Amino acid sequence: MAKHDINYILERGIELFRLNGYHNTGIRDILKVCEMPKGSFYHSFESKEDFVIKAIAHFEVMIGKDFEKNLSDESLSYYHRIKNHFEIHIKWYTKNDYRVGCLLGNLSTEVAGTIDPVSDAISGVYDRWSRGLASFIEKGQGKGEIIAEIESLHLANYLFDSFNGALGRMKVERSSQPLDQFLNINMAFIKNNEKIAN
């Protein structure tokens, strides 16, 4: 892939924002890691804010592909596919030594509510992800695998919010314990024990 391909630039920038956050990542850092001149950056992006908004859109596509892949194994129950999805992400964060957070989680903590276009972009992704997961949860509820007492969208929002909270604590503690607790407690919570044995 060419160094100045826009997807390459966005992905390297996403890496920086996930590792260092918004305020500790400047345009100069992006230029340096991509080995590109300032003019090339401004040819594709109007500003740092514009870059972040486009990075959020690219991140949504990246994670969306992971989500679709992780939930596509029809040999597993709906419940176990959801569990598998979070387990795969937990392994990824563990592999990266607990230093890297979620792009949206990092941005939400630092700039949401202060930069409206960024806030709107984050809110839109969260909404689409939650509705996508809710649709999947609803299928699991229809099969009797997932508790039906709570609306699927509420469960989806709860899982995403809990996971983001666990990621924040993971970075502080440099430990997988918050993620392990998230998985063990929440997967036990949503499981219909009458249908799912383990």
Buried (B, 14 or more C-beta within 10 A) or exposed (E): EEEBEEEBBBBBBBBBBBBBBBEEBEBEBBBEBBEBEEEBBEEBBEEBBEBBBBBBBBBBEBBBEEBEEBBEEEEBBBBBBBBBBBBEBBEEBBEEEBEBBBBBBBBBEBBBEEBEEBBEBBEEBBEEBBEBBBEBBBBBBEBBBBBBEBEBBEBBBBBBEBBBEBBBBBBEEEEBEBBBEBBEEBBEBBBBEEEBEE
